Amino acid sequence: MSLFSRLGEKSWETPGVPAEDPASYRPEAARVGLIVYFLVATFLFLLVTSAYFMRMGVEAGHGSHGSTGDWHPMPEPPLIWINTAVLMMASLAWEAARAMGRRGMAAPMRTAFLSAGLFGLLFLAGQLLLWRDYAAAGYFLAANPANSFFYLLTALHGLHIAGGLFFWLRALLRPRGAPLPVELCAAYWHFLLLVWLAMLALLVST
């Protein structure tokens, strides 16, 4: 079976795997799709990171600047660390929701699910505020290449956050009692946290 056929299956029509036939198990289409997304997103951020190093003039990643003289790193205001802490709280809330779901604690799981999304909204709002503060201080998109890459990286990450919030909101608007996609959402947000930490390390170290 091709990958596209597998992704197109209606996994909700065959939700379980017969316990007596574990050899026939195949992961749900949604889980396969999420893994494919992780691979695509990882390569996307790796490509942008490679372009970042090439533009900065680093050879073999040893941190030696090139001779162009137009690369001026942006400062690190406290808000960027506050936003990082907020995203960590979102990831912790997702993990709490997943743990409660496995224990069958429906009401606490829904509360944690709601909290996780609210932390995500707060992170996105904080990132927009960070952009505003940078612009007010004169760090505009086209001012120098370091600025451009900062806005590009954070915009890409912000779009992925917005996508996660869209599906979170759709899940919240389901009829009361409908199952929440906690497992896959938690994995998605943990991935976004790892990507952000890698981006932050890149930006801070250069």
C-alpha positions as CSV (number, residue, x, y, z in Angstrom):
1,M,0.0,0.0,0.0
2,S,1.3,3.4,-0.9
3,L,2.0,6.1,1.6
4,F,-0.7,8.4,0.1
5,S,-3.3,5.5,0.2
6,R,-2.4,4.9,3.9
7,L,-2.8,8.6,4.7
8,G,-6.1,8.7,3.0
9,E,-7.6,5.9,5.0
10,K,-10.5,6.7,7.4
11,S,-8.7,5.5,10.5
12,W,-11.7,6.4,12.7
13,E,-13.7,3.6,11.0
14,T,-11.2,1.0,12.1
15,P,-10.1,2.4,15.4
16,G,-8.7,-0.7,17.0
17,V,-6.3,-3.5,16.3
18,P,-7.5,-7.0,17.0
19,A,-5.7,-8.2,20.1
20,E,-5.6,-11.7,18.7
21,D,-3.7,-10.6,15.6
22,P,-1.0,-8.1,16.7
23,A,1.0,-9.0,13.6
24,S,-1.5,-7.1,11.4
25,Y,-1.1,-3.9,13.3
26,R,-0.6,-0.7,11.4
27,P,-0.4,2.7,12.9
28,E,-3.3,5.1,12.5
29,A,-3.2,7.3,9.4
30,A,-3.2,10.4,11.6
31,R,-0.1,9.1,13.4
32,V,1.7,8.3,10.1
33,G,0.8,11.8,8.9
34,L,2.2,13.4,12.0
35,I,5.5,11.5,11.5
36,V,5.7,12.7,7.9
37,Y,5.0,16.2,9.1
38,F,7.9,16.0,11.6
39,L,10.3,14.9,8.9
40,V,9.2,17.6,6.5
41,A,9.3,20.3,9.2
42,T,12.7,19.1,10.4
43,F,14.2,19.3,7.0
44,L,12.7,22.8,6.5
45,F,14.3,24.2,9.6
46,L,17.6,22.4,8.8
47,L,17.6,24.1,5.4
48,V,17.0,27.5,6.9
49,T,19.6,26.9,9.5
50,S,22.1,25.9,6.7
51,A,21.3,29.1,4.9
52,Y,21.8,31.0,8.2
53,F,25.3,29.7,8.6
54,M,26.2,30.2,4.9
55,R,25.0,33.8,5.0
56,M,26.8,34.5,8.3
57,G,30.0,33.3,6.7
58,V,30.7,30.4,9.1
59,E,33.0,27.7,7.9
60,A,32.3,24.2,9.1
61,G,30.2,25.6,11.9
62,H,33.2,26.8,14.0
63,G,31.8,30.4,14.5
64,S,34.3,32.4,12.4
65,H,32.6,35.3,10.8
66,G,33.0,36.2,7.2
67,S,34.4,39.4,5.8
68,T,31.1,41.0,4.7
69,G,30.8,43.0,7.9
70,D,27.1,43.4,7.6
71,W,26.1,40.7,10.1
72,H,25.0,42.3,13.4
73,P,23.3,39.9,15.9
74,M,20.2,41.1,17.6
75,P,20.0,41.6,21.4
76,E,18.4,39.1,23.7
77,P,15.6,40.9,25.7
78,P,14.0,39.3,28.7
79,L,10.8,38.7,26.8
80,I,12.4,36.1,24.6
81,W,13.2,34.0,27.7
82,I,9.7,34.6,29.1
83,N,8.2,33.3,25.9
84,T,10.4,30.3,26.1
85,A,9.2,29.6,29.6
86,V,5.6,30.0,28.4
87,L,6.1,27.4,25.6
88,M,7.7,25.0,28.2
89,M,4.5,25.4,30.3
90,A,2.4,24.6,27.2
91,S,4.4,21.4,26.7
92,L,4.1,20.4,30.3
93,A,0.4,21.0,30.2
94,W,0.1,18.8,27.1
95,E,2.1,16.1,28.9
96,A,-0.2,16.4,31.9
97,A,-3.2,16.0,29.6
98,R,-1.7,12.9,28.0
99,A,-1.0,11.3,31.4
100,M,-4.5,12.0,32.7
101,G,-6.0,10.7,29.5
102,R,-4.2,7.4,29.9
103,R,-5.6,7.2,33.5
104,G,-9.1,7.8,32.3
105,M,-9.4,11.2,34.1
106,A,-11.6,12.9,31.6
107,A,-12.4,16.2,33.5
108,P,-8.8,17.0,34.6
109,M,-7.5,16.0,31.1
110,R,-9.9,18.5,29.5
111,T,-8.7,21.2,31.9
112,A,-5.1,20.5,31.1
113,F,-6.0,20.4,27.4
114,L,-7.6,23.8,27.7
115,S,-4.6,25.2,29.7
116,A,-2.1,23.9,27.1
117,G,-3.8,25.8,24.3
118,L,-4.0,28.9,26.3
119,F,-0.3,28.8,27.0
120,G,0.2,28.4,23.2
121,L,-1.9,31.5,22.6
122,L,0.1,33.4,25.2
123,F,3.4,32.3,23.5
124,L,2.2,33.5,20.1
125,A,1.1,36.8,21.6
126,G,4.4,37.1,23.3
127,Q,6.2,36.6,20.0
128,L,4.2,39.3,18.3
129,L,5.0,41.6,21.2
130,L,8.7,40.7,20.8
131,W,8.5,41.7,17.2
132,R,6.9,45.0,18.1
133,D,9.6,45.7,20.7
134,Y,12.4,44.9,18.2
135,A,10.8,47.2,15.6
136,A,10.4,50.0,18.1
137,A,14.1,49.7,18.9
138,G,15.0,49.9,15.2
139,Y,15.7,46.2,14.5
140,F,13.7,46.1,11.3
141,L,13.4,43.1,8.9
142,A,15.7,44.6,6.2
143,A,18.1,46.3,8.5
144,N,20.7,43.5,8.2
145,P,20.8,39.8,7.4
146,A,20.8,38.7,11.1
147,N,17.5,40.5,11.5
148,S,16.0,38.9,8.4
149,F,16.9,35.4,9.6
150,F,15.5,36.1,13.0
151,Y,12.1,37.2,11.6
152,L,12.1,34.3,9.1
153,L,12.8,31.7,11.7
154,T,10.4,33.0,14.3
155,A,7.7,33.5,11.6
156,L,8.0,29.9,10.4
157,H,7.8,28.6,14.0
158,G,4.9,30.9,14.7
159,L,3.0,29.6,11.7
160,H,3.4,26.0,13.1
161,I,2.2,27.2,16.5
162,A,-0.8,28.8,14.8
163,G,-1.5,25.6,13.0
164,G,-1.4,23.7,16.3
165,L,-3.8,26.2,17.9
166,F,-6.2,25.8,15.0
167,F,-6.5,22.1,15.5
168,W,-6.7,22.6,19.3
169,L,-9.6,25.0,18.8
170,R,-11.4,22.6,16.5
171,A,-11.0,19.8,19.2
172,L,-12.4,22.1,21.8
173,L,-15.5,22.8,19.6
174,R,-16.3,19.2,19.3
175,P,-19.5,18.0,21.0
176,R,-19.2,17.4,24.7
177,G,-17.9,14.0,25.4
178,A,-16.2,13.5,22.1
179,P,-12.6,12.2,22.5
180,L,-9.8,14.7,22.4
181,P,-6.7,14.1,20.2
182,V,-4.4,14.4,23.2
183,E,-1.7,12.0,22.2
184,L,-0.9,13.5,18.8
185,C,-1.4,17.0,20.0
186,A,1.1,16.5,22.9
187,A,3.7,15.0,20.5
188,Y,3.2,18.0,18.1
189,W,3.7,20.5,20.8
190,H,6.8,18.7,22.3
191,F,8.2,18.8,18.8
192,L,7.6,22.6,18.5
193,L,9.3,23.1,21.9
194,L,12.4,21.2,20.7
195,V,12.5,23.2,17.5
196,W,12.2,26.5,19.4
197,L,15.0,25.5,21.8
198,A,17.2,24.6,18.9
199,M,16.4,27.9,17.2
200,L,17.0,29.9,20.4
201,A,20.4,28.2,20.9
202,L,21.3,29.1,17.3
203,L,20.3,32.7,17.7
204,V,21.9,33.2,21.1
205,S,25.2,31.5,20.1
206,T,25.6,33.6,17.0
